[in-house]
Amino acid sequence: MIKGFKMKLNEGMEEEYIKRHNELWPQMIDMIHNFGGRNYSIFLDPETNTLFGYIEIEDEALWEQAANTPINRMWWDYMADIMETNPDNSPVTKPLELVFHLD
């Protein structure tokens, strides 16, 4: 299953966002893989500070469980100062509708 979504980066935080992801914690990588995530990419539109995420997941129910892991909650807290977040520090995400896919 393919998921696409968008998020919003705070103004002037592009370099910090890239730095933090280049230093992604090994525990986060393991968690993403353990909950069925693969081929995860995030793109930035520098004109709007919109982030576009793409991930392939094995199972929607399994992937949804990843949000409640302690390591994921720590990551959300770590990233909250540089992007638009909800009250629980989860990133504000808007799902995107898949309208075309070609293997």
SVG drawing of the C-alpha trace seen along z (x, -y; Angstrom):
<svg xmlns="http://www.w3.org/2000/svg" viewBox="-8 -32 31 38">
<polyline fill="none" stroke="black" stroke-width="0.4" points="0.0,0.0 1.2,-3.5 0.6,-6.5 1.1,-10.1 0.7,-13.0 1.8,-16.6 3.1,-18.5 4.2,-22.1 7.7,-23.2 8.2,-26.4 9.9,-29.3 13.7,-29.1 13.9,-25.5 14.8,-23.8 18.4,-23.1 17.6,-22.0 14.9,-19.6 17.3,-18.1 20.0,-17.8 17.7,-16.0 16.6,-13.5 20.2,-12.9 20.9,-12.0 17.7,-9.9 18.0,-7.8 18.6,-4.1 15.7,-3.3 13.4,-5.3 14.6,-3.4 14.0,-0.1 10.5,-1.2 9.6,-2.3 10.7,1.1 9.2,3.1 5.8,1.5 5.9,2.3 7.3,-1.0 9.5,-0.9 10.7,-3.3 10.0,-6.3 10.8,-9.6 10.1,-13.2 10.2,-16.1 10.3,-19.8 8.7,-22.6 10.9,-25.5 8.5,-28.1 5.7,-27.0 7.6,-25.1 5.3,-22.2 6.7,-18.7 5.4,-15.8 5.8,-12.4 5.7,-9.1 5.8,-5.7 5.0,-2.1 3.4,-0.2 2.5,3.5 -0.7,3.0 -2.6,-0.1 -3.6,1.2 0.0,2.2 1.3,-1.2 -1.2,-3.1 0.2,-1.4 3.6,-3.0 2.3,-6.3 1.9,-5.1 5.5,-3.8 7.7,-5.6 10.4,-6.3 7.9,-7.8 6.5,-10.1 10.1,-11.1 10.7,-12.0 7.5,-14.1 8.7,-16.0 12.1,-16.5 10.6,-17.8 7.8,-20.0 9.9,-23.2 10.5,-23.2 7.1,-22.2 3.4,-22.6 2.1,-20.2 -1.0,-19.1 -1.3,-19.6 0.3,-16.2 3.3,-17.3 2.3,-14.9 2.9,-16.7 -0.2,-18.1 -0.6,-15.8 -3.0,-15.9 -3.5,-12.7 -3.2,-13.0 -5.3,-11.0 -3.4,-8.6 -4.7,-9.4 -2.0,-7.6 0.6,-5.0 2.9,-3.1 5.3,-0.3"/>
</svg>
